[in-house]
């Protein structure tokens, strides 16, 4: 086994999980299976594989930063349901 019951109990304790004996047994088996699969990845020859952070190449997905004229205060206030001549009016919340 790659992981012991004691290690699973320790991780469960850190996660503040109370596992029954049956759950502890099940979790130990499942985590052991997962760690076995991860070990298999270590057997792969990755000497010619370029390190990546994403599966696909990612370029800047943002639009170009262009300076544009802003909305006037009057036009911005038209977007709100209630306003006075200077501010949006919202219900008072305390």
N, C-alpha and C positions, 0 to 999 in steps of 0.2 A: 504494500500500500504506500502511496505517495504522501498521504496525510493520515494522522492518527486521530482517534476520538478525542484525545486530550487537546489537540490543536483546534479541532472543531469546537469543543467546549469553550476554549479560550476566545476564539473569534466570536462565538455566539454571546459570550459574556461582554465583550467589547461592544457588540451591537445591541446589547441589552435585550437579548432574546432568551426566553426560557424554553428550552427544548426538552421534550419528554425523551425517555430512553429510545422509543421507537423512532421519533423524529431525528434524534442524534445518529442513530444507525443509518437511516435513510440519507441524511445529509452527508455523512462521512462517505458513503458509497458514491453519491452523486459528485461530490467534490473530488474524490479520487479519480473518477472517470474523466472529469474536466481536466484535471492536472495531467492525466495520462495523454490526452489529446494534445495538450500544450507541449508536452515532452516530445511528441512526434514531430512537431514543427521544428524543434532543435536539430533533428536529423537531416533536414533539407540543406542542400548546398546553396548558399546565398552569396557566394564570393563575387559573382558577376552581376548581382542585382543592385541597381542603384537605390539608395535610400530615398524614401518618399514620405510625405506627410499626408498625402491624399491619393486615392486610387487614380483619379483623373488629374491632369495638370490644371491648376487653378490660377487664373490671372485676375487682375483687379476687376471686380464685377461692378464697381461703382461708376457712376457717370462722371464726366469731366467736370471739374469745379469751375463754373463760370459765374462771374459777377453779373447779377441781374437786379433790376429795380424791385424793391420790396412793395408789398401791398400798402396802400395808404391806411391810416388808422380808420377812416370812414369805411373803406371797403372791408377791412378785417372785422369791424363791428357788425357789418351786415350778415356775417356768418353765424352770429349767435342769436338765440331766441329772444333774449332781453338784454338791453344795454341802455346806458345813458349816453351822453355825448363823448364820454372819455373811456368808460370801462364796460366789461361784460358784467351783468348783474346776475348773481347766483344766490340761492337761499343761504341764510346764515346758519352755519353748523358749529355748534360748540360741544 
